[in-house]
Amino acid sequence: MPLDPASRLGSAVLEGVVEAQSELLRFLGSRLAKTAAAFGQLAACRTPAEIVQLQLQLGADAATDCLAQAQRMIGVMEKAASENLALVP
C-alpha cells in the first residue's frame, strides 16, 4: 500500500533527524577520545610552558573540529531539507 504524501514527508523528516543525531554522536565520541588523549599529553608535560603550548594546541584543534562539524551538520540539514521539499505536493 503506497504511503500518502504526509506519511512520506514524515518518514523523510525522521530520516533526517536520525542522520543528524548519528553525525552528532559520532562527533561527540571523537571529541571525547581526543579529550581523553589530552589528559595523557598533559601528564607528560614537564614545564608550565609545555602545558600552555599544549593547551593552545588543544584549543585550536577543538575549534577546528567544531567548525568542521558545523559544516557537516549544515550539509546534513541541507540534504534533508532538499529531500523533504521534493516530497511536498
Buried (B, 14 or more C-beta within 10 A) or exposed (E): EEEEEEEBBBEBBEEBEEBBEEBBEEBEEEBEEEEEEBEEBEEEBEEEEEEEEBBEEBEEEBEEBEEEBEEBBEEBEEEBEEBBEEBEE
